[in-house]
């Protein structure tokens, strides 16, 4: 979704766009798919939330908030969802009826991110008040408040098993918290040169995650190391030149997609076996290494005769 309210549908094999259509009258601020993949939700800067079927037919339209909706997240059952907005409110909704069930009030400034726990009735949120909060989705009560960052919390996400979560802020830091002990972060990750704007945990290897920043940089992390595994600096050749608003892994985890304020979407994958960083750079520059690099793994390519 883009700032003109348009949706672009992409072919995941050829990486070409299939179609473009007008989904909203104002800038699209958040989008998410249901867990079973039958529905998509989107929201814009005026607070309108829309439901879409997988064939992109519009199903429902509701006035969810009075200001930009920054985050949408389905409950594990897909029967409910949560929305977070610049109007300082987090709302719980019944998906089928589109009716508001509960308002979670406690953030004193814009809510920039929220996500439902992968298996329990717990909601994670972060906002412009520098705080991260945990909520009981059944009662609406605040379970915990964490002074996580020194500036706006721009991104938050649960691990797949729900035992820990990662947050990213405008203070250029990423932090990992154990949900059972939130007094201090277990790990803190530094490397971004500008505010962290997006975050995506790997769908299978949950110890791996990616983060994007305001200058177009993308960093790849292992939760056990405070140094990045790899990174792409914004502005370098072939990289993004402006803020990365969204990161999303392919469900199989082999491709990462990034959407940027430079009006491009890019698809990233690991180097092929034997292709190092140097060779990748040379290929991007239109030149090839003098000789292919053979990985010393003892692997023998399979032939037609086996």
N, C-alpha and C positions, 0 to 999 in steps of 0.2 A: 504494500500500500504506500501511496506517496502523499506529498503535501497538497496535491490538487484533488484528493479524494478518490483517485483512480486505483484500481487493482490491476496487476499484471500477473498472468498465469504463465509459468515457465515449464518447459520440457526438461525433465531431469536427465535425459539421455543425450540430447543434442545441445542442451543449454541455450536454446532459443526461446523467445517468448511465443506463446500460443495465441493469446488474446489479451486485449486491454479493454476494460469497461469502467464506467463511472459507478463507484460503490457508495460514496458519500459526497455530500455537498461541500464539506470542509476537510481539512487535513486528517488523514488516518493516523491515529496515535498508538493504537495497539491492535493486535490480532492473535488469535490462538485457535488451534484445532481441538476438537473433543478427543478423548483418549481412543475411542473406537473409530475415529476418522470420518464419521458420517456428517458432522456439522462443523462449521467454522463460525467464529464470532469476531466481529470487528467493532471498533469504537473510534469516534472522532473528537475534535477539539471542542465541539459544542456539547459533549456529553451523551450523544446518541449512540446506542448499542444496537447492532444488527446481527441477526442469525442468517447463515447461508447454508444451503445443502452442498454436497460435494460437487454437484453439477453447476454450482454458483447461482442457483435460483434463490432469491431473497425469501425468507420465511417469516421473519418478524422484525419489528422495529420498535424500540422503546427509548424513552427519554430517561437515561439512567442517572445522570449527574448534571450539575449546573455548570461544570467546567470540564476541561480536557480529561478524558479517561486514559490514564497512563498504563494501566495493566488490567489484564483479564486472565482468569485461571479457572479451569474446571475442577470440580471435586472428583475423587477417584471413580465414583459411580456415574459421572456425567449428568446426574440428576440436578445438581446445583452448580453455581459458579460464583466467583467473587470478582469484584471490580474495585479498582483504586483510582482516585481522581485528585486533580488539583484543587478541588473544593474541600480538601482535608478529610474526606470521608472514604471509608471502605464499606461496601455494601455486599450482602449475601442475597442471592436470587434463586428462585425456583426456575429451572431452565424451561420446563414444559409450559408453564403459565406466563413466564416473564414477570412474575410479581416479586417485589422486594420483600424479603423476609426479615432482615435485620440490618441495622447500621452499626458499624464498629467505630466508635468515636474515641479519640485519644491522641492522634497526631495533631500537632498544633500548627502545621503548615502543610504544603502540598504533599500528597502521597505519590511517590514516584514509582513504586514497584510493590507487587504483592503476589503470593503464590500459595496455593492450597497444598497441604502435606500430601505425599503420594499414597498414604494409606489411612491416615487418621483425620478427625475433624479439627485440624489445627491450621491456621492461616499465618503466614509469614509476611511481614510488610516492612517497608523502609520509606523514609520521607525527607523532606527538605529541613525538618527539625533536627537532623543528624541522628535520628534514633531508628533502631530496628525493634519491632514489636512482634510478639507471638500472641495469637488470639485463639480462644475457644469458640469454634464455629457453632456449637450447640447453644451456648448461653450468651455469646457476644462479649464475654469478659476478657480483659487483657491478662494473659498469663505471665508475661515477662516484658520488661522494657530494657533495652541494651543501648548504652551510649557507645555505639559502634564506631562512628567516624567523626572527624572534626569538621565535616561539611556535609552537603546533601548526599543521602544514600540513593544512588541511581539504579542499582541492580541488586537482586537477591534471588537465590535459587536453592531448592532442597536437593540433597543427594538422593539417588534412586531408592536407597533403603530408608531414608527419612531420619537417620540418626544424626546428621549434621547438615549445615548449610553454609553457603558462601555469600558474602556481600561485597559490593564494590561501590566506591564513593567518589565524590568530587575532590577528595583529598589525595587522589591518585593511588589509593591503597585498595587491596583486596584482603578480606579476612575470612577465616574459616572458624566456625563455632560448633562445638558439640552441644546438641540440644539439651543435654542433661547438666551441663556445666557452662553457663553462659557468662559468668563473671568476667572471664578473660578469653580472648581469641586463642585457639590452639595454634594457629599459624597466621602469619601476616606476610603478604606478598607485595613486594615493591619492584617497580621496573617501568611502569607507565610514566610518561613525561607530561601527561595531562589527565584530566578527570576521566575516570572509568565510566563508560556509558552503556555497556552491554556485557552480557555474561551468558555462557552456555556450557553446562556440564555434559560430558560425553554420555550417550545413551546406554553403553555397555560397560566401558571402563570408567567407572565413576570416580576413580582417582585422577582422571585427566579432565581438564576443563580449559576453555578458551575465554578470553576477555578482549573487548575492544575499547578504544578511547576516543577522545574528542578530536585528535589530530589525524585519525585514520589508522593508528597502530593496532595490530592484533598480536596478542601474547598467548602462548600455549604453556600450561602449567601442569605439574604433578603435585598433588596435595602434600606429599611428603618432602618437598623441596621448596625453599623460599626463593629460589632462582628459576627463571623461566626455562623450559625445555627448548623453546625456539620463539622467535618473534619476527614480525614484519613491521618495520617502522613506517608510519604514515608519511606520504610524500616521496618515498623511494620509488624507483622505476617498477611499474607493475603493481604497486600497492595503492591503497585508497589515499585520497588527497584531502579528505574532510571527515567529519565526525561519523563514527559507525553507530547507527541507531539500533541495529538488530543483528544478532548472531543466532544461527540455528543449525544443528547437526542433522544430517540425513538419518532416518530411523535406524539404518544399519551401521551408522557411525563412520563411514568411510569418506564422507564429504562434509565440509563445513561451508555454509553459505553466509555471506555478510552483506548487509545493506547499508549504504552510506549516503551522507549528504552531498557527495560528489555526483549523485544521480546514477550510480552504478550498483549492480549486485555482482559479487564475485564468488566463485566456487573454488574451494581449496581442498587439496588432498595431500597425502604423504608422498614423498619422493618414491619413485619406483626402485626396486632392489638394484643396488649398484649405482644409483644416481645420487651423488652427493650434492651438497649445497652449491659448491663451485660449478658443477656441471649444470645445475638448474639455472644459475645466473647466466652462464654462457648461452644456454638454450634460449633464455628470454631475450638475450641481446642479438639473437640471430646467428650465433656461431656455435660450433660443436667442439667438444673436447677432442684431442688428437686420437685417443684410443678409448674404447669403452672400458669402464672399470668393472672387473669381475669380482663379485663378492666371494670371499673365502668361506663358503658354508658347506662345501661338499655336495651341493645340490647339482643334479644332472637333469637338464631339460628333458622332458618326455618326448619321444619320437612317435611316429605313426606305428612303429612296430613294438612300442612299449619300452 
